[in-house]
Amino acid sequence: MAILVTGGTKGIGLAIAQRFATPGVDVFLNYLADDAAAAEAKAVIEAAGASCHLIKGDIGTPEGAGDVIAAVSARTDRLDQIVHCAVRVVIEPLMSVDLVAFTAAINLNGTALLYVVQHAKPLLVRGSTVFFLSSRGGRVVVPNYAAVGVGKALAECLVRYLAQELAPLGVRANCVAPSAVDTAALRQVYGDKTDEIMAQSAATNPSGRNVTDDDYCSLIEFLASPAAAMIQGQVIFVTGGSYLAA
């Protein structure tokens, strides 16, 4: 078995990679810049008995995504899971955001899903699954979050279209959207207010706590299994009951 996780050396991406890191599995972790974090992630994955392959590259461009998939293809002839977790955070109002930075963020946070999946098509086999990690910001306005939220909304739509084209091949595409998880990306968004916001989130959650890594990893593990063969093109929220609407 082989899994590729973009943005896989930190946070949610690393947690998902760890869930699948068992002996005999090839884990490909794509990252952009932080070599020290990548080395730590590799050690964690290998300690679990899996083979870990670090691939440094920018999947936010078609060419960069092609280079990343070429590196995967050099080591395996199949991908059982593709998980797109890479995110670029630009915390600015739309009316003052740098447009070049905004465009780059939209490409990585949204369109890159297509770049990766299209290049990886020859590696996908019947039973392979494609996952996109979304959030409520793709549907609910969060202040100064547009560069992430718009990208996630775009990718949610892409997943529906991809599902239609991948289903005849026996390949699934779905989105998983956890509520607030304390990651480096979240701390970029909320800064010094992160601890306060996380505490408030737990206090107001109908389930009495925040989401943990096990909560969304368990869902992804199920969705990657044959038991979920007919779940296609969905956005599944893991929130404990937060953000519900009639």
Protein Blocks (a to p, Z undefined) as FASTA:
>chain_A
ZZddehilgcjllmmmmmmmcghiacddddfklmmlmmmmmmmmmmnopacddddddfkb
fklmmmmmmmmmmmocbdfbdcdfbdcdddddfklpcfklmmmmmmmmmmmmmmmmmmmm
mmpcehiacdddddfklmpccehilmmmmmmmmmmmmmmmmmmmmmmnopacdddddddd
ddfklmmmnmmmlmmmmmmmmmmpmnlpacdfklmmmmmmmmmpmklmmgghiacddeho
paiaZZ
